[in-house]
């Protein structure tokens, strides 16, 4: 998952809004969004790990949400790392409150290659990166965005006005990656004017505009790959956006989760949609 845009308690009618792209190698075996057999879990399934996991999931019997991105650094090679998908599965299948769960994983930062992890029970929402230099943080109401650097971009507060410049939370304030900055601005516009519009979120995620070279991050990958990865929707020859997901959870507990899948260079695949009700307590 290489871009996660979310509105957390930023609109009076919506508890959580998520618009996210998962970027991955085209050869990695994946199943699309579905209810997992024997579980009240909505998620795609990553079959490329030793134990199948996911990159974004919603548990509906006991509300739990989680998603993860990698922190891009080709030199980050801890010995015998676990799959980052296990971070989600352990949380989604467990019973720990978000803060306690993240405190546990934060105590062992080198069990995994670099990650950004979001976990919540739809009452609170928390973020942690094992490469940020700081501990887990609870998200305040507002807009938030993650890509593949070890920090979280945020625009706090309820959304009532036109897009404004976001601020960066956490340790330090590195320049926002272009797709994070433009993604936050686009998310603000949709939440302010048409928060119910699933199609608008997919349009936001589908933008293939690459950042100019002077604004590219330098993460240790070849320049051509860095350019391709700078777009919200990636379409490199070997690697690109494999799935776009939109999740809307209303304050009355009604939710809609929609996923669109893609092949090489963004070739359209399938589409899945699931709706229901969760108990927000």
Helices and strands as residue ranges (DSSP letters): E 3-11, E 14-25, E 30-35, E 41-46, E 56-59, E 64-70, H 85-92, H 98-106, G 109-111, E 115-120, E 125-129, E 137-138, E 142-146, E 152-156, E 167-169, H 178-193, H 198-205, G 213-215, H 223-229, E 239-250, E 254-262, G 264-266, E 268-277
